[in-house]
Amino acid sequence: MVKLNGQHKLEKLILCNLGSYSTVAELILAQDVIFGDLAICNVTIDDNLRKFYIPSNLQKSDEWMMFNTSLELSGNADTTANIITHMQSFEVTHRRDSGIDSASALFVTK
């Protein structure tokens, strides 16, 4: 029998950042797994905490920090779904502007 440790899972959530994954979708999936594990450990993560953790674990690059600030100021960070949608949209634009071919950039949105 495997026993999950809620404190360990919270630490994993804090360290789960975009720099460790190739796409926003992979980051969200990894965070969702941790959120599920926390629920098993009887650690409640409500939507407000999810809205905090998702954008706070972005890369610390100037582009992503400006994106995060503009998202918060725009009022579009009102739901988890909106945050994720805006992150994925920005990611496609950022990848295209960084020279990643459009086929790879489009794959991110699927």
N, C-alpha and C positions, 0 to 999 in steps of 0.2 A: 504494500500500500504506500502510495506517495502522498505526503502531507505538504500542502502549500503553506508558505509563510507570508502573511499579509505584509509585514514590514519589508521583507525582501522584494516583494512584488511592487510596493510603492517606490522603492529605490530603483527598480528596473524601469518604472514609468518615468521617473525623473531623468534617467540617463538615456531614455529612448528618444533619439533625435534624428532629424532628417539627414544629417551627415552620415549616419550609419546605414541608410537605405538609398536605393537608386531613384525612387519616386515617392511622391506624396502618398500615393495609393498604398505602397508598401509600408510606409510609416503608420498610416491610419490602421491598416490591418494588424500590425504589430501592437499598436496601442489597444486595439479592440480585444486582442487576445489577453493582454495584461488586465484590462478592465474586467473581462470575464473571470480571470483567475482571482482578482480582488473580490468579486462578488461571491465566489466559492469560499473565500476566506472571511466572509461577512464584513468586508470593508466596502462601504457604500460610496460610490463615485457618482454624484448627481450631475445633471447636465451643465450646471455652472462650473463644476470642476473640469468636466470634459472640455468646455469652451476655453478654460484656462490652459490645460495641458496641451491641447492640440497645437495652437500657434506658438506656445512658449518653447516648444521643442524644435523650432525651425533652425536652419543654419544661421550662424551669427554673421553672415556676409552682409555687406551694406544693402544689397538688393532686397534680401529677405527681411532685414530689419525695417527698411523703408516700407515694404509691402505690409508688414505687420502693423506698423504705426498707421498707415493709411487705411487699413481695414478697420482698425479700432475707431479711428476718427470718422469714418464714413457711416458708421452705424450698421454695417453689414455683418458684424460679428455677433448678431443677435441669436443665431441658432447654430448648433454644431454642423448641420447640413450646409448652411450658408458659408461657414468658415471653410469647410472642406472644398466646396465648389469653387470658391474664390482662390484657395490655395492651388487647386489643380489647374485652374485657368491661368493663374500667374506663372505656374511652373511651365506650361506649354509655351507661353510667350517668352519666358526667361531662357528656356532651352533653345528656342528658335533664334533669339537674339544672340545667344552664345555660340551659335554655329552648329548645333545638333540638327541633322537633317529632319525635314518635316515629317517623314514617315515615323521616325522615332518620337517626335513631339506629339504626333497624333495618337500614337499607341498609348501614351500616358492617359489620355482622356477616356479610353475604352475600359 
